[in-house]
């Protein structure tokens, strides 16, 4: 049993990238506009808990896993993506998901938020909604801070090499936690969905 715990811990450390963030800061910190024929999702992480733990982001639309990047606290990633429906995944100790229905030419925002897990912090993806009453809203006083207090980063050879090393473990997490996501109610999924009108 002790050996099982040790292997589980090692796997978690590998997936969460505890050695530091392999991403590269972008020289121009101004968020780019979405291309007219593409949408853009800006993933942000600005939290008081789990600061030392990183997570990784993926587009898993149609069951295919595409690496987006590694998220450390205080960073953001601007991810260009085709318009239409997408499913995104965040991986750390576990995996969690967010749906999106995106419009070309619009920029959308999502938060990567930590919650405590068995070994380390787990993470969830939350859409930043245009609804002023949503738990994470474009109209909240926090939105400006989320954008301004996070540094724009992009992939580097180091982050791409990291993903190649953990690819098999990521796939195991996706396979394990996707059925959990599918069991969520329609209301719960709707709360975790970027809607067309959430774009700016």
N, C-alpha and C positions, 0 to 999 in steps of 0.2 A: 504493500500500500504506500509506504514511504517513497519507493521508487516511482510509483505512478504520479505522486504529487510533484516530485522533482522534475519529471519529464513534462508535466503540464505547465509548471512554472517556466521551464526553459522555452517551451513553445510560445508562451505568452510574451516573454521578453523578446523573442525573435520577431513576433508579429508587431509588437508595439514600438519597436525601434528605440529602445531605451538608451542607446549609445548617443543619441542626439539626432537633430533633424538633418537629414541628408539633402534637403531642398536648398535652392539658391535664391537669395533675395533678388528681386527685379530692380534694375537700376532706376527706371522711371516708376515711381510708386503711384502714379495716376492710373486709376482703373480704366482700361480701354473700353470703348463703346462696343456693343455687339455688332458684328457684321450684318449688313442688311438681309443676307440670306441664311443667317445662323442665329441661334439663341446663345445666351451666355448665362452660366450659373456661377455665382461667386460664393464659395464655401468659406465661412469664417469661424474662427475659434477664439473666443475671448471669455475665459471663465476663471473663477477663483479656486476651483478644486481640480485635482488631477493635473496640475501644471507641469509636472515632470514627465508625464506619459504622453507619447504621441500615438496617433491613430493613422490609418491609411484609407484612402477614398477610391471608389471604383464606380464605373458605369457598368451595370450588369443587365442592361436591356437585352431582351430576347435570349437570356441565359448565357450570354457571352461576357466574359470579364475583361474590362479595359481599365488599366491603371490610370488614375487621375493624379495622385500625389500623396505625400505624407503631410499630416497636419500636426504641427506643434502649437502649443498655446501662444496666442498673440500673432497668429499668421492668418493669411487668407489666400485662396487659390481662385483665379478667374479661369473658368473652364468653358471653352467654346464647344457647342454641341448642336446637332441638327434640331430643327423644330420638330414638335410632335411629342409623343409619349416616351418617357424614359424611367428607368429604375436605377437609383443610386444606392450604394452600399458603403458603410463605414465598418472597419474591422479593427478590433483590439483584442481583448480577451474573448469577446464574442463578436457577432456580426449583427448589424441592424440596417434597416432599409428606409428609403423615402421614394415616393412616386413623384412624377412631374409631367405636366402637359404644357409644353413650351411654345411660344410664338416667336417667329423669326424677327430679328431686329430688337428684341427686348432683353434686358438684363434682369436676372432673378437672383435672390439671395437665400442662403440657407445657413443655419447654425449647426456646428458640431458641438454637442454638449456632453460632458462626462457624467457618469453615475457610478456608484461604487459596485464593483463586482467581487468575485470570490478571491482573486489574487490581486488584481489591479483595477483601475477605473475602466468601466465599459463606456461606450459612447453611443449616442443617438443622433440622428439627423432630423432637424426641424425646419420646415419651410418658414421663411419670413413673409408673412401674408400682408395683403393690402387691406385686410379687415382690421379696423382699429381696435376691435375687441379680442383679437387673436392673442394667444400667449406670447407670440413673437411677431411683432407687427412693424411694417415699414413706417407707420405713423407714431410709433412709440418714441419716447425720449431717448431710449437706449440705442436706437438704430444708428444714429450718427456716430455714437461712441464705438459700436461694433465695427463700423467701416474705418473710422479714423485711427482707432487704437490697435489695428492689426496691420502687419507688414505683408505686402504682396510678395509671394514666392512662386518659383517655378521649378520644374524637374531639372535635375542635374545628372551627369553620368553616375554619380554615387547613388542617387535615389532610384534610377532605372536598374542599376546593378542589384540594389537591395531588393527590389520587387522580383527580379529573376530568382533570387535565393529563396524567397518566401512564397513563391507562386503556388506551390502544391499545398502549403498550409492555408493559404487564402481560399483556395477552392474547397478545402475541407470545411472551413468555417461557413462558406456560402451554402454548401450542401446541407450542413447541419441546421442552420438558422433560417433558411428560406421557408421550410414548412411552418415554422413558428410564425413568420410574417403572414403567410397565407391563411392562417387561422384567425387573424385579427378581424374584427367586425368591419363592416363597410364604413361606419362612422369613425372608427379609429384610423383606418387607412386614409379617409378624407382629411382628417386632421393632420396627417403626415404627407400631404400632397401639395406640391407647388401647382397652382392653378394658372390658366392663361392670363387672368387679370392681375396676377401678382407681379408681373414684369414692369420694369420702368423703362 
